[in-house]
Amino acid sequence: MQDKQKIVVVGAGIVGAAMTYHLSKRNQEVTLIERNPTAACEVTDKSFAWINPSGRVFKNSLPLYDATLAEYHTLEKELPDLNVNWHGALTWGVPINTEESHIQKLNRQQIIELEPNLKEYPQEAMFANKEGALDPVYTTNLFIKKAEENGANVRYDTKVTQLIKDGSGVVGVHTSNGFIKSDVIVLAAGTALPGLCRPLGIDVPVAPSPSIIIRMKSNKKLIHTLISNQQFEARHLTNETLIAAEDYIDESEENGPEAIGKRAFEIIRHNLKGGENLRLEHIKVGMRPMPHDGYPIVGFHDQIKGLYLAVMHSAITLAPLVSRLAANEIVENVRIQEFESWRLSRFSF
């Protein structure tokens, strides 16, 4: 293991918070920098926060995705306050990776038993009984709280203005509150990451991918699992709060976020017994950082010593596992084989 390093983590979303937590556990001198006054107030705050390893993945990345559920269970033992809701995910009418061992087919009667408040039922659905969801803001703040207990320094209202390079490696960051020296810079800044890298001559193909989160107040629990179908994708964040996710279309009056959110709200109200009592709280757009090919970018830059990139979707699913393995790369100075297909160098021509 290397000597204690000065590590700056840029971005206090779920990825940056998890990275800070795992690095702080490894006795590193970690400083987490966030341009906003609090953590998790950009895309993490607008996340549907489904722990969902059954999406589209590179074949050689399957072991990583398969390990995400076990990683969360390990983390629950480490952090008893984590509070993951392992309610499972019920899906019909939308694509799903049915090869996953934890996914089972349910008939109509089984669906009724799971979700008694639906007004209409499909003949069959797929149930990912081991999947779950969490409160992304609470979880991010828990990581940061535990990191601070381990000695990490957290600076809010601090914007990184420039990454500073000397010779072949990074030496620190200029911020709105002065210079911070570092041996390693971990960029977990989401959609801001390409702009931070560009002055160093690094092209990071990550673009904002907008998604819409609708938040509703409920006087009782109407959904018991997480439901994803052609009409809506919804779950309870708490017994009194229901959230739904929708795809962004454009900024027009007809298909803008407000219009889409209101339509989704009406669809959910009409599809649930007791839905008439739901009250719309707010509609927000989250800018997910989406690498060009849809897969994470993780690892040290090949030419700039000490510059570590960590950007991914879905960050909620991947952050705990990726951050623990990334901490190994940074502290032990080893290459994690499972990350090889996620390196930035894959975009080189």
Secondary structure in CASP SS format (residue, H / E / C, confidence):
PFRMAT SS
TARGET T0000
AUTHOR 0000-0000-0000
METHOD secondary structure of the structure
MODEL  1
M C 1.00
Q C 1.00
D C 1.00
K C 1.00
Q C 1.00
K E 1.00
I E 1.00
V E 1.00
V E 1.00
V E 1.00
G C 1.00
A C 1.00
G C 1.00
I H 1.00
V H 1.00
G H 1.00
A H 1.00
A H 1.00
M H 1.00
T H 1.00
Y H 1.00
H H 1.00
L H 1.00
S H 1.00
K H 1.00
R C 1.00
N C 1.00
Q C 1.00
E E 1.00
V E 1.00
T E 1.00
L E 1.00
I E 1.00
E C 1.00
R C 1.00
N C 1.00
P C 1.00
T C 1.00
A C 1.00
A C 1.00
C C 1.00
E C 1.00
V C 1.00
T H 1.00
D H 1.00
K H 1.00
S C 1.00
F C 1.00
A C 1.00
W E 1.00
I E 1.00
N C 1.00
P C 1.00
S C 1.00
G C 1.00
R C 1.00
V C 1.00
F C 1.00
K H 1.00
N H 1.00
S H 1.00
L H 1.00
P H 1.00
L H 1.00
Y H 1.00
D H 1.00
A C 1.00
T H 1.00
L H 1.00
A H 1.00
E H 1.00
Y H 1.00
H H 1.00
T H 1.00
L H 1.00
E H 1.00
K H 1.00
E H 1.00
L C 1.00
P C 1.00
D C 1.00
L C 1.00
N C 1.00
V C 1.00
N E 1.00
W C 1.00
H C 1.00
G C 1.00
A E 1.00
L E 1.00
T E 1.00
W E 1.00
G C 1.00
V C 1.00
P C 1.00
I C 1.00
N C 1.00
T C 1.00
E C 1.00
E C 1.00
S C 1.00
H C 1.00
I E 1.00
Q E 1.00
K E 1.00
L E 1.00
N E 1.00
R H 1.00
Q H 1.00
Q H 1.00
I H 1.00
I H 1.00
E H 1.00
L H 1.00
E C 1.00
P C 1.00
N C 1.00
L E 1.00
K C 1.00
E C 1.00
Y C 1.00
P C 1.00
Q C 1.00
E E 1.00
A E 1.00
M E 1.00
F E 1.00
A E 1.00
N C 1.00
K C 1.00
E C 1.00
G E 1.00
A E 1.00
L C 1.00
D C 1.00
P H 1.00
V H 1.00
Y H 1.00
T H 1.00
T H 1.00
N H 1.00
L H 1.00
F H 1.00
I H 1.00
K H 1.00
K H 1.00
A H 1.00
E H 1.00
E H 1.00
N C 1.00
G C 1.00
A C 1.00
N E 1.00
V E 1.00
R E 1.00
Y C 1.00
D C 1.00
T C 1.00
K C 1.00
V E 1.00
T E 1.00
Q E 1.00
L E 1.00
I E 1.00
K E 1.00
D E 1.00
G C 1.00
S C 1.00
G E 1.00
V E 1.00
V E 1.00
G E 1.00
V E 1.00
H E 1.00
T E 1.00
S C 1.00
N C 1.00
G E 1.00
F E 1.00
I E 1.00
K E 1.00
S C 1.00
D C 1.00
V E 1.00
I E 1.00
V E 1.00
L E 1.00
A C 1.00
A C 1.00
G H 1.00
T H 1.00
A H 1.00
L H 1.00
P H 1.00
G H 1.00
L H 1.00
C H 1.00
R H 1.00
P H 1.00
L H 1.00
G C 1.00
I C 1.00
D C 1.00
V C 1.00
P C 1.00
V E 1.00
A E 1.00
P E 1.00
S E 1.00
P E 1.00
S E 1.00
I E 1.00
I E 1.00
I E 1.00
R E 1.00
M E 1.00
K E 1.00
S C 1.00
N C 1.00
K C 1.00
K C 1.00
L C 1.00
I C 1.00
H C 1.00
T C 1.00
L E 1.00
I E 1.00
S E 1.00
N E 1.00
Q C 1.00
Q C 1.00
F C 1.00
E E 1.00
A E 1.00
R E 1.00
H E 1.00
L E 1.00
T E 1.00
N C 1.00
E C 1.00
T E 1.00
L E 1.00
I E 1.00
A E 1.00
A E 1.00
E E 1.00
D E 1.00
Y C 1.00
I C 1.00
D C 1.00
E C 1.00
S C 1.00
E C 1.00
E C 1.00
N C 1.00
G C 1.00
P H 1.00
E H 1.00
A H 1.00
I H 1.00
G H 1.00
K H 1.00
R H 1.00
A H 1.00
F H 1.00
E H 1.00
I H 1.00
I H 1.00
R H 1.00
H H 1.00
N H 1.00
L E 1.00
K C 1.00
G C 1.00
G H 1.00
E H 1.00
N H 1.00
L C 1.00
R E 1.00
L E 1.00
E E 1.00
H E 1.00
I E 1.00
K E 1.00
V E 1.00
G E 1.00
M E 1.00
R E 1.00
P E 1.00
M E 1.00
P E 1.00
H C 1.00
D C 1.00
G C 1.00
Y C 1.00
P C 1.00
I E 1.00
V E 1.00
G E 1.00
F E 1.00
H C 1.00
D C 1.00
Q C 1.00
I C 1.00
K E 1.00
G C 1.00
L E 1.00
Y E 1.00
L E 1.00
A E 1.00
V E 1.00
M C 1.00
H C 1.00
S C 1.00
A H 1.00
I H 1.00
T H 1.00
L H 1.00
A H 1.00
P H 1.00
L H 1.00
V H 1.00
S H 1.00
R H 1.00
L H 1.00
A H 1.00
A H 1.00
N H 1.00
E H 1.00
I H 1.00
V H 1.00
E H 1.00
N C 1.00
V C 1.00
R C 1.00
I C 1.00
Q H 1.00
E H 1.00
F H 1.00
E H 1.00
S H 1.00
W H 1.00
R C 1.00
L H 1.00
S H 1.00
R H 1.00
F H 1.00
S C 1.00
F C 1.00
END
